[in-house]
Amino acid sequence: MSSASMARRELYFLNWFRLAQALVYGLLAYGATGSKWLNPDHPAVAQIVAIVAVVYAVIALLRTRAWLTRPVLYTSVAISLDILIAIAAVLAMHNARIGIAMMLMVNLAGAALVLPMRLALFFAAVAALGLLAQVFFATKFNGFDGELLESALFGIVYLAASGMCNILGRQMRASEELAQRRGLDLANLAQVNELIIRRMKTGVLLVDDGNQVHQFNESAWMLLGSPPMNQRDLGTLAPELSRRLFHWRHYDKLDETAIALAEGVPEVVPRFTRLAANDDSNILIFLDDTSLVSRRAEELTLASLGRLSASIAHEIRNPLAAIRYSAQLLAESEDLVDADQRMVEIINNHCSRLNEIIENILQLSRRERSRPETLDLNAWALDFVEEYSESNDLGSDSLRAIVQPTAVEAVIDPQHLQQVIWNLVQNALRYGRMPGEPARVMLISRAASDAGPPLLEVVDRGPGIPTKVAAQIFEPFYTTHEYGTGLGLYLCKQMCDANQAELEYVPVAGGGSCFRITLAPPAQAPVSSDS
Protein backbone atom coordinates (compact mmCIF):
# COMPACT_ATOMS: atom_id res chain seq x y z
CA MET A 1 0.00 0.00 0.00
CA SER A 2 1.46 3.38 -0.98
CA SER A 3 1.74 6.43 1.31
CA ALA A 4 -1.06 8.13 -0.64
CA SER A 5 -3.31 5.11 -0.09
CA MET A 6 -2.58 5.07 3.63
CA ALA A 7 -3.27 8.81 3.94
CA ARG A 8 -6.51 8.38 2.04
CA ARG A 9 -7.60 5.60 4.39
CA GLU A 10 -6.83 7.67 7.50
CA LEU A 11 -8.61 10.74 6.12
CA TYR A 12 -11.66 8.65 5.23
CA PHE A 13 -11.90 7.28 8.77
CA LEU A 14 -11.45 10.77 10.24
CA ASN A 15 -14.13 12.27 7.97
CA TRP A 16 -16.58 9.47 8.79
CA PHE A 17 -15.99 10.22 12.48
CA ARG A 18 -16.64 13.93 11.78
CA LEU A 19 -20.00 13.00 10.30
CA ALA A 20 -20.87 10.90 13.37
CA GLN A 21 -19.64 13.75 15.60
CA ALA A 22 -21.86 16.25 13.74
CA LEU A 23 -24.87 13.97 14.19
CA VAL A 24 -24.15 13.87 17.92
CA TYR A 25 -24.09 17.68 17.93
CA GLY A 26 -27.46 17.65 16.18
CA LEU A 27 -28.88 15.17 18.67
CA LEU A 28 -27.71 17.34 21.56
CA ALA A 29 -29.04 20.53 19.96
CA TYR A 30 -32.43 19.25 18.79
CA GLY A 31 -33.15 16.13 20.84
CA ALA A 32 -32.21 17.37 24.31
CA THR A 33 -34.21 20.62 24.46
CA GLY A 34 -36.72 19.04 26.83
CA SER A 35 -34.12 17.49 29.07
CA LYS A 36 -33.42 19.17 32.39
CA TRP A 37 -29.93 17.79 32.84
CA LEU A 38 -28.78 18.29 29.22
CA ASN A 39 -30.62 21.43 28.26
CA PRO A 40 -28.51 23.66 25.90
CA ASP A 41 -27.61 27.02 27.33
CA HIS A 42 -28.17 28.65 23.96
CA PRO A 43 -30.50 26.41 21.89
CA ALA A 44 -30.39 28.61 18.77
CA VAL A 45 -26.60 28.75 18.78
CA ALA A 46 -26.42 24.98 19.43
CA GLN A 47 -28.70 24.28 16.45
CA ILE A 48 -26.62 26.54 14.17
CA VAL A 49 -23.43 24.81 15.33
CA ALA A 50 -24.99 21.40 14.65
CA ILE A 51 -26.10 22.42 11.13
CA VAL A 52 -22.66 23.86 10.32
CA ALA A 53 -21.00 20.69 11.67
CA VAL A 54 -23.17 18.38 9.53
CA VAL A 55 -22.68 20.41 6.34
CA TYR A 56 -18.95 20.63 6.97
CA ALA A 57 -18.68 16.88 7.70
CA VAL A 58 -20.54 15.95 4.49
CA ILE A 59 -18.37 18.27 2.37
CA ALA A 60 -15.19 16.91 3.99
CA LEU A 61 -16.29 13.31 3.34
CA LEU A 62 -17.03 14.02 -0.32
CA ARG A 63 -13.76 15.91 -0.81
CA THR A 64 -11.49 13.29 0.75
CA ARG A 65 -9.93 12.29 -2.58
CA ALA A 66 -9.18 15.95 -3.43
CA TRP A 67 -7.47 16.39 -0.06
CA LEU A 68 -4.89 13.76 -1.01
CA THR A 69 -3.13 16.27 -3.29
CA ARG A 70 -2.06 18.33 -0.26
CA PRO A 71 -3.02 16.28 2.83
CA VAL A 72 -1.08 18.35 5.39
CA LEU A 73 -2.68 21.64 4.31
CA TYR A 74 -6.23 20.32 4.15
CA THR A 75 -5.89 18.40 7.42
CA SER A 76 -4.62 21.56 9.12
CA VAL A 77 -7.64 23.52 7.87
CA ALA A 78 -9.99 20.72 8.88
CA ILE A 79 -8.67 20.31 12.43
CA SER A 80 -8.83 24.11 12.88
CA LEU A 81 -12.54 23.99 11.99
CA ASP A 82 -13.01 20.99 14.31
CA ILE A 83 -11.57 22.99 17.21
CA LEU A 84 -13.71 26.07 16.47
CA ILE A 85 -16.90 23.99 16.17
CA ALA A 86 -16.09 22.07 19.38
CA ILE A 87 -15.42 25.27 21.37
CA ALA A 88 -18.65 26.80 20.03
CA ALA A 89 -20.55 23.63 20.96
CA VAL A 90 -19.11 23.73 24.49
CA LEU A 91 -20.23 27.39 24.89
CA ALA A 92 -23.72 26.61 23.56
CA MET A 93 -24.13 23.28 25.41
CA HIS A 94 -22.11 23.72 28.59
CA ASN A 95 -23.49 20.65 30.32
CA ALA A 96 -22.12 18.39 27.50
CA ARG A 97 -18.62 19.92 27.65
CA ILE A 98 -16.89 16.72 28.83
CA GLY A 99 -18.34 14.58 26.03
CA ILE A 100 -17.58 17.24 23.42
CA ALA A 101 -14.01 17.59 24.72
CA MET A 102 -13.53 13.81 24.54
CA MET A 103 -14.78 13.69 20.95
CA LEU A 104 -12.38 16.51 20.06
CA MET A 105 -9.52 14.33 21.32
CA VAL A 106 -10.39 11.79 18.60
CA ASN A 107 -10.19 14.57 15.98
CA LEU A 108 -6.78 15.63 17.24
CA ALA A 109 -5.47 12.05 17.41
CA GLY A 110 -6.71 11.32 13.87
CA ALA A 111 -5.13 14.48 12.51
CA ALA A 112 -1.85 13.60 14.25
CA LEU A 113 -1.67 10.46 12.11
CA VAL A 114 -1.34 12.65 9.02
CA LEU A 115 0.35 15.82 10.28
CA PRO A 116 4.02 16.27 11.23
CA MET A 117 4.80 16.15 14.94
CA ARG A 118 5.15 19.93 15.37
CA LEU A 119 1.81 20.69 13.73
CA ALA A 120 0.06 17.91 15.67
CA LEU A 121 1.31 19.29 19.00
CA PHE A 122 0.49 22.85 17.87
CA PHE A 123 -3.17 22.04 17.22
CA ALA A 124 -3.37 20.04 20.47
CA ALA A 125 -2.11 23.15 22.31
CA VAL A 126 -4.61 25.37 20.44
CA ALA A 127 -7.46 23.04 21.47
CA ALA A 128 -6.30 23.11 25.11
CA LEU A 129 -6.09 26.89 25.10
CA GLY A 130 -9.54 27.06 23.51
CA LEU A 131 -11.04 25.01 26.32
CA LEU A 132 -9.31 27.19 28.90
CA ALA A 133 -10.54 30.35 27.15
CA GLN A 134 -14.15 29.22 27.14
CA VAL A 135 -13.92 28.79 30.94
CA PHE A 136 -13.01 32.44 31.37
CA PHE A 137 -15.59 33.73 28.92
CA ALA A 138 -18.49 31.38 29.64
CA THR A 139 -21.54 33.20 30.90
CA LYS A 140 -22.74 30.24 32.93
CA PHE A 141 -20.45 27.97 34.89
CA ASN A 142 -20.43 26.20 38.23
CA GLY A 143 -17.20 25.52 40.01
CA PHE A 144 -14.80 27.76 38.15
CA ASP A 145 -11.77 26.08 39.67
CA GLY A 146 -13.04 22.58 38.80
CA GLU A 147 -13.73 23.49 35.15
CA LEU A 148 -10.34 25.10 34.87
CA LEU A 149 -8.74 21.92 36.19
CA GLU A 150 -10.78 19.83 33.78
CA SER A 151 -9.67 21.95 30.84
CA ALA A 152 -6.04 21.77 31.93
CA LEU A 153 -6.23 17.96 32.20
CA PHE A 154 -7.84 17.73 28.77
CA GLY A 155 -5.02 19.89 27.39
CA ILE A 156 -2.43 17.47 28.78
CA VAL A 157 -4.34 14.50 27.34
CA TYR A 158 -4.58 16.25 23.96
CA LEU A 159 -0.84 16.78 23.81
CA ALA A 160 -0.08 13.21 24.91
CA ALA A 161 -2.59 11.64 22.54
CA SER A 162 -1.40 13.74 19.59
CA GLY A 163 2.23 12.89 20.24
CA MET A 164 1.57 9.17 20.67
CA CYS A 165 -0.67 8.95 17.62
CA ASN A 166 1.86 10.82 15.51
CA ILE A 167 4.60 8.35 16.52
CA LEU A 168 2.30 5.36 15.97
CA GLY A 169 1.24 6.75 12.60
CA ARG A 170 4.82 7.10 11.44
CA GLN A 171 5.66 3.59 12.62
CA MET A 172 2.55 2.23 10.99
CA ARG A 173 3.38 3.89 7.66
CA ALA A 174 6.98 2.71 7.85
CA SER A 175 5.82 -0.84 8.58
CA GLU A 176 3.31 -0.80 5.74
CA GLU A 177 5.86 0.66 3.33
CA LEU A 178 8.33 -2.04 4.36
CA ALA A 179 5.66 -4.69 3.91
CA GLN A 180 4.84 -3.23 0.51
CA ARG A 181 8.51 -3.31 -0.54
CA ARG A 182 8.84 -6.87 0.72
CA GLY A 183 5.70 -7.79 -1.16
CA LEU A 184 7.05 -6.24 -4.35
CA ASP A 185 10.38 -8.01 -3.82
CA LEU A 186 8.59 -11.32 -3.35
CA ALA A 187 6.44 -10.69 -6.43
CA ASN A 188 9.52 -9.79 -8.48
CA LEU A 189 11.35 -12.84 -7.14
CA ALA A 190 8.40 -15.02 -8.06
CA GLN A 191 8.41 -13.57 -11.57
CA VAL A 192 12.15 -14.13 -11.87
CA ASN A 193 11.78 -17.73 -10.68
CA GLU A 194 8.95 -18.29 -13.11
CA LEU A 195 11.01 -16.80 -15.93
CA ILE A 196 14.02 -18.94 -15.02
CA ILE A 197 11.93 -22.10 -14.93
CA ARG A 198 10.19 -21.16 -18.18
CA ARG A 199 13.51 -20.57 -19.96
CA MET A 200 15.37 -23.56 -18.51
CA LYS A 201 16.83 -25.99 -21.00
CA THR A 202 15.60 -28.80 -18.78
CA GLY A 203 11.91 -29.57 -19.20
CA VAL A 204 9.83 -29.16 -16.00
CA LEU A 205 6.27 -30.44 -15.47
CA LEU A 206 4.00 -30.31 -12.41
CA VAL A 207 1.63 -33.30 -12.29
CA ASP A 208 -1.07 -33.91 -9.68
CA ASP A 209 -2.34 -37.23 -8.30
CA GLY A 210 -4.97 -37.33 -11.05
CA ASN A 211 -2.23 -37.47 -13.69
CA GLN A 212 -3.12 -33.97 -14.86
CA VAL A 213 -0.37 -31.54 -15.89
CA HIS A 214 -0.82 -28.23 -14.06
CA GLN A 215 2.22 -26.37 -15.37
CA PHE A 216 5.11 -26.92 -17.73
CA ASN A 217 7.87 -24.71 -19.09
CA GLU A 218 8.77 -24.02 -22.72
CA SER A 219 11.39 -26.77 -22.91
CA ALA A 220 8.93 -29.38 -21.59
CA TRP A 221 6.31 -28.22 -24.09
CA MET A 222 8.79 -28.63 -26.96
CA LEU A 223 10.04 -32.01 -25.69
CA LEU A 224 6.42 -33.20 -25.52
CA GLY A 225 6.05 -32.39 -29.22
CA SER A 226 4.34 -28.95 -28.84
CA PRO A 227 0.88 -30.31 -27.87
CA PRO A 228 -2.29 -28.14 -27.66
CA MET A 229 -2.27 -25.97 -24.57
CA ASN A 230 -5.64 -27.32 -23.42
CA GLN A 231 -4.36 -30.91 -23.42
CA ARG A 232 -3.44 -31.67 -19.82
CA ASP A 233 -3.73 -35.43 -19.38
CA LEU A 234 -0.22 -36.90 -19.07
CA GLY A 235 -1.39 -40.30 -20.29
CA THR A 236 -2.48 -38.70 -23.55
CA LEU A 237 0.49 -36.33 -23.86
CA ALA A 238 3.21 -38.89 -23.16
CA PRO A 239 2.01 -42.45 -22.44
CA GLU A 240 5.52 -43.79 -21.77
CA LEU A 241 6.26 -40.95 -19.34
CA SER A 242 2.94 -41.57 -17.59
CA ARG A 243 3.81 -45.28 -17.29
CA ARG A 244 7.20 -44.50 -15.75
CA LEU A 245 5.60 -42.04 -13.31
CA PHE A 246 3.10 -44.73 -12.24
CA HIS A 247 5.88 -47.26 -11.54
CA TRP A 248 7.87 -44.67 -9.64
CA ARG A 249 4.88 -43.64 -7.53
CA HIS A 250 3.69 -47.13 -6.63
CA TYR A 251 6.80 -49.31 -6.83
CA ASP A 252 9.59 -46.74 -6.39
CA LYS A 253 11.20 -47.92 -9.63
CA LEU A 254 12.91 -45.38 -11.88
CA ASP A 255 13.70 -46.22 -15.48
CA GLU A 256 16.66 -44.03 -16.49
CA THR A 257 16.84 -45.05 -20.14
CA ALA A 258 16.46 -42.25 -22.68
CA ILE A 259 13.15 -41.94 -24.53
CA ALA A 260 11.68 -39.65 -27.19
CA LEU A 261 8.28 -38.37 -26.02
CA ALA A 262 7.19 -37.33 -29.51
CA GLU A 263 8.30 -37.70 -33.09
CA GLY A 264 11.12 -35.42 -34.17
CA VAL A 265 12.17 -34.30 -30.65
CA PRO A 266 15.39 -35.17 -28.78
CA GLU A 267 15.52 -38.06 -26.38
CA VAL A 268 15.14 -37.24 -22.70
CA VAL A 269 15.87 -38.91 -19.38
CA PRO A 270 12.96 -38.29 -16.96
CA ARG A 271 13.47 -37.68 -13.23
CA PHE A 272 10.72 -37.42 -10.60
CA THR A 273 10.54 -35.70 -7.23
CA ARG A 274 7.82 -34.89 -4.70
CA LEU A 275 7.02 -31.31 -3.74
CA ALA A 276 6.65 -32.46 -0.12
CA ALA A 277 7.98 -35.53 1.65
CA ASN A 278 5.58 -38.50 1.66
CA ASP A 279 3.10 -36.53 -0.43
CA ASP A 280 2.21 -37.86 -3.88
CA SER A 281 -0.41 -35.22 -4.62
CA ASN A 282 2.00 -33.11 -6.70
CA ILE A 283 5.03 -34.44 -8.55
CA LEU A 284 7.73 -32.48 -10.36
CA ILE A 285 9.05 -34.14 -13.51
CA PHE A 286 12.39 -33.06 -14.94
CA LEU A 287 13.16 -33.95 -18.56
CA ASP A 288 16.92 -33.87 -19.20
CA ASP A 289 17.68 -33.44 -22.90
CA THR A 290 20.37 -36.01 -23.72
CA SER A 291 21.60 -33.92 -26.65
CA LEU A 292 22.52 -31.10 -24.23
CA VAL A 293 24.38 -33.55 -22.02
CA SER A 294 26.23 -34.96 -25.02
CA ARG A 295 27.07 -31.47 -26.27
CA ARG A 296 28.38 -30.48 -22.85
CA ALA A 297 30.49 -33.63 -22.67
CA GLU A 298 31.85 -32.88 -26.12
CA GLU A 299 32.74 -29.33 -25.06
CA LEU A 300 34.55 -30.63 -21.98
CA THR A 301 36.39 -33.19 -24.09
CA LEU A 302 37.44 -30.55 -26.60
CA ALA A 303 38.55 -28.21 -23.81
CA SER A 304 40.64 -30.97 -22.25
CA LEU A 305 42.01 -31.91 -25.65
CA GLY A 306 42.89 -28.27 -26.34
CA ARG A 307 44.80 -27.95 -23.06
CA LEU A 308 46.62 -31.23 -23.70
CA SER A 309 47.44 -30.23 -27.27
CA ALA A 310 48.74 -26.84 -26.11
CA SER A 311 50.99 -28.52 -23.56
CA ILE A 312 52.37 -30.89 -26.21
CA ALA A 313 52.81 -28.02 -28.68
CA HIS A 314 54.89 -26.08 -26.18
CA GLU A 315 57.12 -29.09 -25.67
CA ILE A 316 57.57 -29.60 -29.43
CA ARG A 317 58.31 -25.96 -30.18
CA ASN A 318 61.79 -25.85 -28.65
CA PRO A 319 63.26 -28.87 -30.46
CA LEU A 320 61.50 -27.75 -33.66
CA ALA A 321 63.19 -24.37 -33.44
CA ALA A 322 66.56 -26.08 -33.03
CA ILE A 323 65.92 -28.33 -36.06
CA ARG A 324 64.84 -25.37 -38.19
CA TYR A 325 67.83 -23.26 -37.13
CA SER A 326 70.22 -26.12 -37.88
CA ALA A 327 68.65 -26.64 -41.31
CA GLN A 328 69.04 -22.95 -42.10
CA LEU A 329 72.72 -23.08 -41.12
CA LEU A 330 73.19 -26.21 -43.16
CA ALA A 331 71.60 -24.54 -46.20
CA GLU A 332 74.21 -21.81 -46.05
CA SER A 333 77.04 -24.30 -46.56
CA GLU A 334 78.75 -24.10 -49.96
CA ASP A 335 79.72 -27.79 -49.94
CA LEU A 336 76.14 -29.13 -50.23
CA VAL A 337 75.38 -31.18 -53.31
CA ASP A 338 72.00 -30.83 -55.02
CA ALA A 339 70.57 -33.90 -53.30
CA ASP A 340 71.48 -32.57 -49.86
CA GLN A 341 70.14 -29.14 -50.76
CA ARG A 342 66.83 -30.81 -51.66
CA MET A 343 66.81 -32.58 -48.29
CA VAL A 344 67.35 -29.28 -46.50
CA GLU A 345 64.41 -27.75 -48.40
CA ILE A 346 62.22 -30.69 -47.35
CA ILE A 347 63.27 -30.19 -43.72
CA ASN A 348 62.47 -26.46 -43.87
CA ASN A 349 59.09 -27.05 -45.54
CA HIS A 350 58.03 -29.60 -42.96
CA CYS A 351 59.31 -27.42 -40.13
CA SER A 352 57.14 -24.59 -41.47
CA ARG A 353 54.16 -26.92 -41.71
CA LEU A 354 54.71 -28.25 -38.20
CA ASN A 355 55.10 -24.70 -36.86
CA GLU A 356 51.80 -23.73 -38.49
CA ILE A 357 50.11 -26.68 -36.77
CA ILE A 358 51.56 -25.61 -33.42
CA GLU A 359 50.38 -22.02 -33.94
CA ASN A 360 46.83 -23.24 -34.68
CA ILE A 361 46.81 -25.43 -31.58
CA LEU A 362 48.09 -22.62 -29.37
CA GLN A 363 45.55 -20.22 -30.84
CA LEU A 364 42.84 -22.77 -30.03
CA SER A 365 43.85 -22.79 -26.36
CA ARG A 366 44.42 -19.04 -25.78
CA ARG A 367 41.51 -17.34 -27.50
CA GLU A 368 41.09 -13.84 -26.15
CA ARG A 369 37.99 -12.04 -24.96
CA SER A 370 36.11 -10.38 -27.79
CA ARG A 371 36.05 -6.56 -27.88
CA PRO A 372 33.26 -5.68 -30.31
CA GLU A 373 33.17 -2.39 -32.19
CA THR A 374 30.87 -0.88 -34.80
CA LEU A 375 32.41 -1.25 -38.25
CA ASP A 376 31.44 -0.12 -41.74
CA LEU A 377 31.84 -3.41 -43.62
CA ASN A 378 32.24 -1.61 -46.96
CA ALA A 379 35.31 0.33 -45.85
CA TRP A 380 36.64 -2.62 -43.87
CA ALA A 381 36.41 -4.99 -46.87
CA LEU A 382 38.22 -2.53 -49.16
CA ASP A 383 40.99 -2.04 -46.58
CA PHE A 384 41.35 -5.78 -46.07
CA VAL A 385 41.72 -6.54 -49.79
CA GLU A 386 44.33 -3.81 -50.15
CA GLU A 387 46.30 -5.03 -47.12
CA TYR A 388 46.13 -8.69 -48.17
CA SER A 389 47.23 -7.92 -51.72
CA GLU A 390 50.21 -5.91 -50.46
CA SER A 391 51.28 -8.63 -48.02
CA ASN A 392 50.87 -11.62 -50.36
CA ASP A 393 51.94 -12.29 -53.92
CA LEU A 394 48.71 -13.23 -55.65
CA GLY A 395 50.32 -13.86 -59.05
CA SER A 396 47.60 -14.67 -61.55
CA ASP A 397 44.99 -15.11 -58.81
CA SER A 398 42.54 -12.31 -58.07
CA LEU A 399 40.98 -10.98 -54.88
CA ARG A 400 38.50 -8.12 -55.05
CA ALA A 401 35.95 -6.50 -52.77
CA ILE A 402 32.32 -5.96 -53.74
CA VAL A 403 30.66 -3.29 -51.59
CA GLN A 404 27.36 -1.44 -51.43
CA PRO A 405 26.67 2.24 -52.19
CA THR A 406 25.28 2.73 -48.68
CA ALA A 407 27.03 1.94 -45.41
CA VAL A 408 26.65 -1.59 -44.01
CA GLU A 409 27.33 -1.40 -40.27
CA ALA A 410 27.96 -4.36 -37.99
CA VAL A 411 29.28 -5.02 -34.49
CA ILE A 412 32.27 -7.38 -34.12
CA ASP A 413 35.81 -7.51 -32.78
CA PRO A 414 38.00 -6.18 -35.65
CA GLN A 415 40.90 -8.44 -34.71
CA HIS A 416 38.72 -11.54 -34.70
CA LEU A 417 37.14 -10.55 -38.00
CA GLN A 418 40.61 -10.03 -39.51
CA GLN A 419 41.69 -13.53 -38.47
CA VAL A 420 38.49 -15.15 -39.73
CA ILE A 421 38.49 -13.47 -43.15
CA TRP A 422 42.26 -13.97 -43.57
CA ASN A 423 41.81 -17.71 -42.99
CA LEU A 424 38.79 -17.96 -45.30
CA VAL A 425 40.53 -16.01 -48.09
CA GLN A 426 43.64 -18.19 -47.82
CA ASN A 427 41.51 -21.33 -48.07
CA ALA A 428 39.64 -19.88 -51.06
CA LEU A 429 42.88 -19.00 -52.88
CA ARG A 430 44.37 -22.40 -52.09
CA TYR A 431 41.42 -24.73 -52.78
CA GLY A 432 38.82 -22.59 -54.60
CA ARG A 433 40.22 -22.94 -58.12
CA MET A 434 39.49 -25.15 -61.09
CA PRO A 435 42.44 -27.28 -62.35
CA GLY A 436 44.81 -25.19 -64.46
CA GLU A 437 42.95 -21.93 -63.81
CA PRO A 438 43.71 -19.00 -61.51
CA ALA A 439 41.62 -18.52 -58.37
CA ARG A 440 38.97 -15.83 -58.41
CA VAL A 441 37.93 -14.79 -54.90
CA MET A 442 35.44 -12.10 -53.91
CA LEU A 443 34.88 -10.49 -50.53
CA ILE A 444 31.27 -9.24 -50.56
CA SER A 445 29.76 -6.81 -48.06
CA ARG A 446 25.98 -6.54 -48.08
CA ALA A 447 22.80 -6.68 -45.99
CA ALA A 448 20.46 -9.66 -46.04
CA SER A 449 17.53 -7.30 -46.78
CA ASP A 450 16.41 -3.76 -46.03
CA ALA A 451 15.84 -4.64 -42.39
CA GLY A 452 18.01 -7.75 -42.35
CA PRO A 453 21.34 -8.35 -40.61
CA PRO A 454 24.67 -7.40 -42.25
CA LEU A 455 26.54 -10.12 -44.16
CA LEU A 456 30.16 -10.64 -45.13
CA GLU A 457 30.83 -13.38 -47.71
CA VAL A 458 33.98 -14.98 -49.12
CA VAL A 459 33.06 -16.47 -52.52
CA ASP A 460 35.21 -18.46 -54.95
CA ARG A 461 34.50 -20.08 -58.32
CA GLY A 462 36.16 -23.39 -57.59
CA PRO A 463 34.75 -26.94 -57.56
CA GLY A 464 32.80 -26.39 -54.32
CA ILE A 465 32.56 -28.74 -51.34
CA PRO A 466 30.65 -32.06 -51.46
CA THR A 467 27.55 -32.20 -49.25
CA LYS A 468 28.90 -34.93 -46.96
CA VAL A 469 32.14 -33.06 -46.44
CA ALA A 470 30.36 -29.69 -45.92
CA ALA A 471 28.47 -31.12 -42.95
CA GLN A 472 31.76 -31.70 -41.06
CA ILE A 473 34.08 -28.88 -42.15
CA PHE A 474 33.57 -26.91 -38.93
CA GLU A 475 34.42 -29.84 -36.66
CA PRO A 476 37.84 -29.73 -34.96
CA PHE A 477 40.67 -31.76 -36.50
CA TYR A 478 38.57 -32.69 -39.54
CA THR A 479 40.40 -32.16 -42.84
CA THR A 480 40.43 -33.62 -46.35
CA HIS A 481 43.88 -32.28 -47.19
CA GLU A 482 46.92 -34.38 -46.43
CA TYR A 483 48.78 -31.37 -44.99
CA GLY A 484 45.81 -29.77 -43.20
CA THR A 485 45.33 -29.54 -39.42
CA GLY A 486 41.54 -29.40 -39.37
CA LEU A 487 41.60 -26.41 -37.00
CA GLY A 488 41.34 -23.40 -39.33
CA LEU A 489 37.59 -23.42 -39.96
CA TYR A 490 36.90 -24.60 -36.41
CA LEU A 491 38.75 -21.56 -35.05
CA CYS A 492 36.85 -19.29 -37.43
CA LYS A 493 33.55 -20.74 -36.21
CA GLN A 494 34.52 -20.28 -32.55
CA MET A 495 35.56 -16.65 -33.04
CA CYS A 496 32.30 -15.90 -34.86
CA ASP A 497 30.30 -17.49 -32.04
CA ALA A 498 32.19 -15.36 -29.51
CA ASN A 499 30.98 -12.24 -31.36
CA GLN A 500 27.34 -13.30 -31.69
CA ALA A 501 27.94 -13.92 -35.40
CA GLU A 502 27.13 -17.02 -37.44
CA LEU A 503 29.52 -18.65 -39.92
CA GLU A 504 28.02 -21.05 -42.45
CA TYR A 505 28.88 -22.68 -45.75
CA VAL A 506 26.56 -21.95 -48.69
CA PRO A 507 26.93 -23.74 -52.05
CA VAL A 508 27.12 -21.46 -55.07
CA ALA A 509 24.91 -22.19 -58.04
CA GLY A 510 27.01 -23.05 -61.08
CA GLY A 511 29.99 -24.12 -58.97
CA GLY A 512 31.98 -22.54 -56.21
CA SER A 513 31.83 -22.00 -52.48
CA CYS A 514 30.52 -19.24 -50.25
CA PHE A 515 31.41 -18.84 -46.59
CA ARG A 516 28.84 -16.42 -45.16
CA ILE A 517 29.17 -14.54 -41.87
CA THR A 518 25.92 -13.14 -40.47
CA LEU A 519 26.86 -10.36 -38.05
CA ALA A 520 25.04 -8.44 -35.36
CA PRO A 521 23.73 -4.99 -36.36
CA PRO A 522 24.57 -1.98 -34.13
CA ALA A 523 21.11 -2.04 -32.52
CA GLN A 524 21.86 -5.53 -31.23
CA ALA A 525 25.40 -4.92 -30.08
CA PRO A 526 26.60 -8.00 -28.17
CA VAL A 527 28.15 -7.76 -24.76
CA SER A 528 31.83 -8.67 -24.66
CA SER A 529 32.14 -12.35 -23.86
CA ASP A 530 34.83 -14.95 -23.52
CA SER A 531 35.64 -16.75 -26.72
FENZI-V279462 format. One record per helix or strand of 2 or more residues. SS is the DSSP state (A for helix, B for strand). FROM is the first residue (numbers start at 1). TO is the last residue. Records with the same first field share a line. If there is no record, write none. Layout:
# FENZI-V279462
SS: FROM-TO  FROM-TO
This chain:
# FENZI-V279462
A: 3-30  43-62  64-92  94-112  117-137  144-199  218-223  234-237  239-251  290-331  338-365  377-391  414-431  467-470  488-498  522-524
B: 203-208  212-216  268-276  279-289  373-376  398-402  409-412  440-447  454-460  502-507  513-518
